[in-house]
């Protein structure tokens, strides 16, 4: 840890509950630094009922900005230093979004209306038959959201009901706290490279989201001749989704101030 502190300065650049209007980190002076890395982590977590959780695009757009001073004088975007992560279609999340944790929010289930949720290449449906492969039980005319969430987790984690070996080999499901209708789809290997795709029939009975990470790294030598400071801007496309930005600057040589925050990332995008 000491060697890392000597070579790098790490700061929390931005913590936000989210905004559809672009928010910016401070502009960081690159004098004495060889490189800066912006590490982004954002959460898309929409309720099934009343928030169009299954049908909205809910994507973060992230871009690097360079300026001639700490107040953003002469700021301009760096076209090649951008990232886009989040729920990128009306029905779910594609592998291009590099999702490593998916979220499913259940509303009240209706036995008369079939709901399909896709994880990877496997499709899971509501059904009155608990033992049917890739189906989770809905026994009543309507089923409470929390009961549906637990039924999905039980089905997903049971090899006898979830027959998609490509999914069961790499992913597992878990509920949040008792009484919450949220399901997490998590990697069995947190350091692995498998990426999650998530989708639905677009029903109002379910909302989809996930935890998304992105990385933008810039060497000082690629900044404009008159540019001395760097920042990134972040916004959401549909709703205000919470996010954090961690800033790591690598010194040219010699010690800099101690690390004030160290945030681990399981995966990232390189844009």
N, C-alpha and C positions, 0 to 999 in steps of 0.2 A: 504494500500500500504506500509506503514511503517513497519508493521510486516513482510510482504513478503520480503522487502529489508533486514531486519535483518537476515532472515533465508536463503536467497538465493543470489547467485551471478549469474547474467544473462549477457551473452556476445553474440555478433554476431560472430559466429565461422567461417562462410564462406558465401560470396556472390559471385556468379559466373554466367557468361553467359553460362556455361555448357562445358562439355568435355567428349569425349569418352575414355580418359585416366583418371584413378582414381586421384581425387584431395582430399587432406586431410586438416582437420582443424588443428590448433596447438594441441600439446599434452598438456593436462591440468593436473596440479598437483592435486592429490586427497588428499594430506595431509590436515587434518582439515575438510574434507568434507565427508559426509555419503553416498552421492548418486549424480550421474550426469544424466541428461536427455537431450538427443539430439532431438530437434524438427526440422523436415525437411519439406520444402515446395518446390515443383517443378512444372514447367509449361511445358506441351507438347502442342505446338501450331504450326502445320505444314500447309502450304498452300496446297490447292487442286492441283494446277497446278505446275508441274515441280519438286515436292518435295516428291512424293510418299506418300502423307499424309494419304491416305486411306489404304495403303498396308504395310507400314513399322512397325516393332516392335519398339517401342520407350519407353524404360523402364529405370527407375533409379534403380541401385543396390547400396545399402547402407550397410556398415558393420562397426562394432566397432573394434578398435585396442587398445591394451594395450602395454605399453613400460616401460622401467626402468628409463627413463629420458625425459626431455623436447624436445630433438632432435630426439626422436623415437628410441633410442638405444634398441636393442633386441626386436623390435616390433613384435607382433604376433596377428593374428585375433582371436576374440572371436566368436567361431562357432555359438553359440546360439543367438548372438546379431546382427541379420541381418534383412534387410527389402527389399522388391522388390515392386515397385509401378510404374504405367504408363500404356501405351497402350501395352497390353500383347498378342495380336494376330494380324494376318494380317488384320483382318476385324473389330477390335474394342477393347473394354475395358470390362473386366469381373467384377463381383462383388468382386472377390478376391482382386482387386486393390483398393477397398474402395474409389472410386471416389465420390466426393460431388459436383463437378461442371464440366460439360462436355462442349466441344467446337466443333463446326462444322464450317468448312470453305467451302464455295461454290465457285466452278468455274463456267464457262459459261454453262448453261443448254442446253440440246439438246432434243427437243420434241420427236424425234424418238427413243431416248434411255431412257428407264425407269430407274430411280434411286430409290433405297430403302434405307431408313435410319431407323434403329431400336433404340428405346429408351425403355429400360426395355423389356416388353413382347409385345409391340406394334410396328407395322411396318408402316412407312409413305412413300408414293410414290409420284413421280411427276405425274401430270395428266393435261389434258386440261379442266377437269371439276372441277371448283372451289368448288362446293358444295358437292363433293363426300367425304364421311367420310375417315379420315386419309390420305387425299391427299392434296398436295399443287400445285397451278396452274402453268402450263407452257403453255402459250398461243401461243407462236411464235415458229418459226423454231429454234431459239436460244434465250436464256433469260439471261440478264446480271446477274452476280453473286450477286450484291447488291439487285436486284429485287427478285431473288430467295430466298435470306436470309430473306427478309421482308415477303415474301409470306409464308415461313415456319413458322415464328414466329406467323403470323396472324392465320394460320391454327392450330398450336399447342395450342394456348391460347383460341381458340374458341370451346366451348363445343359441338356446333352443327357439327363441322368438326372433332374434336379430340374426338372420342367416347370411348377411353380407360380411364375409370374412375380411375383405379389404378394409371395411370400416371398423370392425371389432378388433382388428390387429393394431390399429393406430389411434383410435378415439374411444372415449368413454363419456357418459353423461352423469351429471350431478345436479341436485337441486340447490337452491340458495337456502336461506334460513326457513324454518318451519312457518307455514302460513303464507309464503310468497310463491306465486305461480311462475317462477322463472326457472329455466333449465339451462345449464352450461354444458357445452360440448367442448371437451378438453383433450389435448394430445396426451397419449400415454407416455411419450418421450418428450419432455419439455424442451430438450435441446435438439430435437429432430428437425427434419426439413419438410415434413408433410404439411400441405396447406389445405385449408378447409373451404369447401363450397357448401352453401346453405340456401335452401329455397322453400317455397310453399306454393299452394294454389292461389295465394293472394286473398285468402279468406279473412274476414274481420275477427275470426276466432283466434288468430295467432299474430304475433309481432316478431320480427327478426332483427338481430343486430349482432354485435361482436366487439371484441377488443382489437384495435388496429395499431400497428407500429410502423414508423417510417424513419428513414435516416437520410439526411442530406449532408454530405461532406465536401468542403471546399478548401483547396490549397490556395494560399495567399497569392502565389504566382499567376493565378488565373483571374485575379481581380483587374478591373480597369485601371489605367495608368493614374487617374486622379482619385481613385477610390481607396479609402483607408478603413472603412467600417462595414460590418456585416450584420444583418438581422434576417429573421424569417417572418413571414406573414401567414396566418392560418384563419380559415373560415369554414363553416359548414354550408352545404348547398340547400338543405331543406329546413332543418331545425337546429337549435342551439344545443350541440352535443359537447360534453366536457372533455378537456384535453390538458396535457402538460407538455412542456418543451424543456429539455435539458441541454445545456450548451457546454461543450468541451473544447477548449482551445489548447493546442499543443505548442509549447514554447520552442523557439529556435534553439536556445541553450540556456542552462542555468535554472535555478529554482524560481518558482512563482508561488503565489499564495496557496494555502492548503485547500484541499477539496472541501466544499461545503455540502455537496450532495452527490451520492453515487447511485444511479438508477440502472438496474440490470434490464436488458432487453433480450427476450428469447428469439426474436426475429426482427428483420428490418427490410426496408426496401432501399435499394441504391439507385438513386435517380441522378 
